[in-house]
């Protein structure tokens, strides 16, 4: 094979370091039978690559890559830095993560090493460089994955002296003087003022620490992960011809926008269940916005999960199909299963796979073959089109994740859960297709932007950019919990918001938590609704009221307002809307922004319009194991069945349909 394997890629994670080389041929024969065309190898195999310090053995890995290539199967190589060999951690114990109690981790896990340790960084640099020299020009290697599932592990991540010193130095560089830090954090309260940066502690979880300190610590941990990743990316970019990425996990407080700055391709892992498969689409809508190229779904399960024991159980027929097609529908070009052959011993022994540890195909093997055949049938359309950008965007923020982690405003509020369940889900069920944007992302391609739960508008200079975007004609829906904190997790002195009162033409009179009870409000058209979680109420200072409270201390005050700002407008929400109210508000705002629902279809059907120079059409995936319908506005060919279609099309539970318009 000379780089002839083309997307769409369907494959798995493969661990030949755990099996005799003589078995690889049998595995490859089964891979071909399954229809797979890519394998991810190497991410945990440092001990096989460097069995003793400075002694390298890549012969076995070359043999596996060559055997795969001969069979027409490409390779993605993972740098093995999440699992250092025993000789390394024994000889250099300072490379191990330290808990907040001051205890070093033991050898035998993964990601149990300190990203900031100079000793560990040096060993990582050497193994990554040697791998790159061996495989960086190999045409059968189509990409690189840095480490594995990088994010700030543990309650406070690594708390070693090196990390603490770097944290103190980072805050010294940010604030300049300890007096400036004390002022920003309001540290005279509870006598928390520091006399020097050297007094800043690790904010242990057994102490009620200052939220600004806790947020700053975890932002530093995220920055450390990003720096660790970029250190490897710099090495790889000097030595390899293939694209470089790192397989990210949903949430866990990593700044996705920052980590992707030096990477070539977005890689993403997800593990879903029958009751939440739809949630993965949120993260894929984020992946798509981070780079102007197709992303890779580097890990998902064929069936059950199983870190310690099998979990999330049996999936009905079709689940694997819908779950595997989801990335391709949303702009990806790869789905890789974790894992190919189940482990025969060790951790994650009970995790689902494609074949068992005995090499016997699992019950989903036929479904994997069906997926492979469908991807082959639709390859031309998928490779020649991209999801259509609709002009609608939704904000997500890693900084918000940490701010709400340490100061959740109200006990019932969980940032990611509320954002995905109560905002994103009603949006996609109304067949509105958003890009999910980091706060630092460019807004120029969008006409309608929704920013719920975005506490700090100064993140990435958003405040200035957002103001100009609205004035130029954008429609911004804000709140609640938006623009309520500065970058240090502190409130503003002059108002409850940084800019929102001035921009939206209101004065916030009362702020009331929704603990114990909720409050009702009346829309201008007479509909009565109930808010949730939090209640801001507004006196008007030029805004137009869209809804007003009818009870409680807020009675008669505005709950939702609209304000024109130059060529654009702001809609400010004082409370969390129910699904139907939110859908109605979004659809009305979309009409004015000239954004239409992408399809007339059942709410349980994900529909993604795609377009390219040579083709135009739709990909539809049913996510809830229920029947669905889709009304086609143009004649089309359904590429998986070669059936010509027009008008209403029925999609079976967990069904997938790929439509290429014929005119």
Number of C-alpha atoms within 10 A of each C-alpha: 15 12 14 12 19 13 17 22 25 26 30 28 24 21 19 18 18 12 11 9 13 8 11 16 14 10 18 19 12 18 23 15 13 23 20 24 24 30 26 27 24 24 22 21 23 23 19 19 22 18 16 14 12 10 8 16 15 14 11 15 21 14 13 19 21 19 16 25 22 14 15 20 27 29 28 25 25 26 27 25 27 23 22 26 22 16 15 19 20 13 10 12 17 20 25 25 26 22 17 19 12 12 12 19 19 15 18 13 12 12 20 23 26 25 28 20 18 13 15 21 18 10 17 23 17 14 19 23 19 17 22 22 15 16 21 22 14 19 18 24 27 21 21 30 26 26 25 21 18 22 23 22 17 12 11 18 21 27 25 23 14 15 23 18 15 14 25 21 14 15 18 17 10 11 13 13 14 19 16 13 20 17 11 16 20 16 16 11 10 8 8 13 18 15 12 13 19 14 11 17 16 21 20 15 12 8 7 10 15 19 20 20 18 24 24 22 24 22 21 20 25 26 18 20 22 23 16 21 21 20 15 21 22 14 15 24 17 12 18 21 18 20 18 26 26 27 22 23 20 20 16 17 22 26 20 22 21 17 22 21 12 17 21 20 23 30 27 24 24 20 19 18 19 17 10 13 17 25 19 18 21 22 22 29 20 23 31 22 24 23 16 11 16 23 26 27 27 26 24 23 26 29 29 19 23 17 12 12 13 16 15 14 13 13 14 13 15 21 26 22 23 24 29 23 25 27 25 26 27 27 25 28 22 22 27 25 25 26 24 28 24 22 20 14 10 8 14 16 16 21 23 26 26 27 21 18 16 10 15 13 17 16 13 21 19 13 18 24 18 16 24 21 16 19 23 18 16 18 17 15 22 27 17 14 19 24 23 18 17 20 20 22 26 24 20 26 27 20 25 25 23 24 29 22 17 17 16 15 15 13 11 11 16 14 21 19 12 16 19 19 16 16 21 21 21 21 24 22 19 24 24 25 29 24 23 25 24 23 26 18 16 14 19 12 11 18 23 27 27 22 25 23 24 27 28 28 24 18 17 14 13 17 17 11 17 20 16 15 20 23 16 16 17 24 27 23 22 21 23 22 25 22 25 22 21 17 19 16 26 17 18 13 8 7 14 21 22 22 14 20 20 14 18 23 22 23 19 19 15 14 16 16 16 17 12 6 8 16 21 17 23 20 17 11 8 9 10 15 17 15 20 17 21 20 23 23 26 28 19 18 13 16 24 17 21 17 24 23 25 18 14 11 14 22 15 17 22 28 27 25 25 21 20 19 19 12 12 20 22 23 23 30 26 26 24 22 20 15 18 13 18 17 21 14 14 20 19 13 19 20 11 12 18 11 18 17 18 18 21 15 22 20 20 22 28 27 28 25 21 23 18 15 8 9 17 21 26 24 22 26 26 29 27 20 19 14 16 23 18 18 15 19 12 14 16 22 18 22 20 18 11 12 10 14 18 14 11 13 15 14 19 16 21 23 22 25 24 26 26 24 19 13 8
